């Protein structure tokens, strides 16, 4: 198919994974993430969603790595920076948490979740 069609399909899988996480259905979310990874495994959105699933499962070390990967792929992704800060905080690393939260606030100063 066309690149646009693949891009739309990737977004659909990511959105479905987010809905499943919010609906307390982590296995279904994992399946959606796997489908998205089969389309574009290097997408910052896929890495971010995988991190969100790890947060849901309270797997903070894995979540931190996923958010780091998302930030590596897109350094200006405020949601990944914010959640990376949260992961560092939950792992007992408050200085790193503050650094990433400040970075997220610089990119999107109007986001209430960052503050």
C-alpha positions, 0 to 999 in steps of 0.5 A, spaced: 500 500 500 501 507 499 505 510 505 499 514 507 495 508 508 501 505 512 501 511 516 494 511 518 494 504 519 499 505 524 496 511 528 489 506 528 493 501 532 496 506 537 490 509 538 487 502 539 492 500 544 491 507 548 483 505 548 485 498 551 490 500 556 484 505 559 479 499 558 484 495 563 485 490 557 493 490 557 493 483 553 489 487 547 493 493 548 500 489 547 497 485 541 495 492 538 502 495 539 505 488 536 501 490 530 504 497 530 511 495 530 510 490 524 508 497 520 514 501 523 518 498 529 522 505 529 516 509 530 517 514 536 509 513 537 510 505 538 515 506 543 511 511 547 505 507 547 509 501 549 512 505 555 505 507 557 503 499 557 509 498 561 507 504 566 500 500 566 503 494 568 508 498 573 514 495 570 518 502 571 525 500 568 522 497 562 517 504 561 523 508 562 527 504 556 521 505 552 520 512 553 528 513 552 527 510 545 521 515 544 525 521 546 531 518 542 527 518 535 524 524 537 527 529 542 521 534 541 516 529 544 513 532 550 509 527 552 515 522 552 519 527 556 514 528 561 513 520 562 520 519 562 520 524 568 515 520 571 519 513 570 525 516 573 521 519 579 518 512 580 525 509 580 527 514 585 531 518 581 528 525 582 534 529 579 533 526 572 525 526 573 526 534 574 531 535 568 526 531 563 520 535 566 523 541 565 525 539 558 518 537 557 515 544 559 520 548 555 517 544 549 510 545 551 509 550 557 502 550 556 501 543 558 498 542 565 500 535 566 507 537 565 506 542 571 
